[in-house]
Structure formats: C-alpha cells, structure tokens
Amino acid sequence: MEKENIERLNALTALSRLRALTEEEQQERQHRRQEYLKAFRNQFRQQLDNTVVEYPDGSRVPLREAADRNESGGKNHG
C-alpha cells in the first residue's frame, strides 16, 4: 500500500502543477499525506526503538535509556 500511496501522491502533486485539483482530489491528497506521515513516523519510531548506544566500556543500552541517563545526569560514558 505504501508504494501505491506514494505513487498516487506524486501523481496528484504533478497534476496540481498543471491545474487546480478538485475538492475530491484535494481531500484524497490530504488523506494520503496523513497516512504517509503516520507510516513514516511509525517506521522511524521503530528504528529508534531498536537503536542501541555502545559506550567505550563495551556496555550497550537502548537509545531511549541512554537519553534518559544523559538528561538525569546519570553515569557519563563519554
């Protein structure tokens, strides 16, 4: 669905450069943009959730935990 969604978004954008989009086309483009952004954010969040920070001492912690440590003034690995 995502590839199809991107292709349709591109087609609507190209069409909007040639002529004004109809109300229906504008609504479709807005809906597809929202769906695309939702999917992008979810994929990006998953990527960050699966990212780990490896410190010089060899310890590895999830990125979120490393960020929490830095914000709270926890153990400094740098």
C-alpha positions, 0 to 999 in steps of 0.5 A: 500500500505504501508504494501505491500511496506514494505513487498516487501522491506524486501523481496528484502533486504533478497534476496540481502543477498543471491545474487546480485539483478538485475538492475530491482530489484535494481531500484524497491528497490530504488523506494520503499525506496523513497516512504517509506521515503516520507510516513514516513516523511509525517506521522511524519510531521503530528504528529508534526503538531498536537503536542501541548506544555502545559506550567505550566500556563495551556496555550497550543500552537502548537509545531511549535509556541512554537519553534518559541517563544523559538528561538525569545526569546519570553515569557519563560514558563519554 
